[in-house]
Amino acid sequence: MKDTLSEFNKSRSEMNEEIHSSDHLAMKRFFALDHQAYQDGPLTGKTKELLGLIASAVLRCDDCITYHLVQCGEAGWKRDELIDALNVALIVGGSIVIPHLRRAFARMREIPGLQS
């Protein structure tokens, strides 16, 4: 992996701040909608983060995978549970998901509670 988790978080935070400071209403609304989607409802926020991780893996977005791995760790998911869920993403997405699966495993080495 080319960036550490710390570098990823720093860059993500800086760029989000720049995006928000553009004062583009539609972008602000999208970010708000994204935030609200992961709040507790009939499904818990914890469950929604797991769903976000799997969707991110199937869609092959490494930034999103990293983000959701961190959120899943903070929500209390265990490494073996995430590995089992990532297997579903592999089955749904097929072999093209394998490089992203490798990066997800590498990233888990940096996340407290998710190391092997």
N, C-alpha and C positions, 0 to 999 in steps of 0.2 A: 504494500500500500504506500502510496506516495506521500500522504499527509497523516500526521498523528491525529488522534482524536481532539487534542487541544487545538491544533491548527485548524481542523475542520470547524470546531465550535467557534473559534475566533473569526474566521472568514465568514461563516454563516451569519453570525451576529452583526458583523460590520456591514455586510451586503444587505441584510434585512433592514438595518437602520437606514441605509441609503435609499432603499426602495420606499420605505415608509415616509422618508423626508421629501420624496418627490410630490407628495400630496395628490397623487392620482387616485381619484375616488373609487374607480372600478377595482384597482389593485388593492386598495385598503379593504374594500368589501370582500374580495376573494380571500385575503388573509384572515379576515374575521370569520368568514364562513368555514374556512379550513380549521381554524381554532375551535369553533363551536361543534364541528362534526365529531370531535374526539372527546367531548364532554359526556358525562354520564347521562343516560337516557334509558330506554328499555334494555339496551346493552350497556355494560359498564365501560368506562373510559379505558380500563385495562384490556378488555376484550377488543375494543376498537383499535388500540395500538397494535395488538397482534394482527388484526385484519390489515392494518396499514402496512405492517412489515411484509406480510405475504403478498399483498398487491404490489408493493414496491419491488419485491424480488421477481415476480412474474413480469412486471413492466421493465425490469432491468435498470433501475435507477439507484446507483450506488450511494449518492447523497441521501436519498430517501431511506434506503436500507440502514445507513448509519444512524440517521435521525431516529428511526423507529426502534432500532436495537437499543439505543440509549433510553428512549421512553419506555420500552418494554422492561428493561432492567430496573428502571426507577419505579415502575408499576408493580414489580414483584415477580415477574416471570422468571423462571429458572432456565439455565442453559439447556438442559435436556428437553424442556418444553419447547423452547425456541427452535432447537434442532428438529424436533418432531414436526413442528409447524412449517419450518423451511423445507422439509421433505414434501409437504403438500404443494408448496410453490414449485418445487422441482418437477413433481408429477404433472402439475397443471401447465407449467411453462416449457417443460422439456429440456433437452440437453443444453440449449442456449443459455439457460439459467446457471449452469455450472460455474463459469468464471465469477459470477456475482455471489454465488454460494461460497466460493473460496474467499472472496473479499469479506463476506459477512463473518466467516469463521475467524479470519485474521482480525477483524475489527472487534469481535467479542473478547479477544485477548486483552484489550485495553479498557473494557467496561467492567467496573467493580461488580462482583457477583456473577459475571458471565464467563470468567476465565476458566480454562479447562483444569 
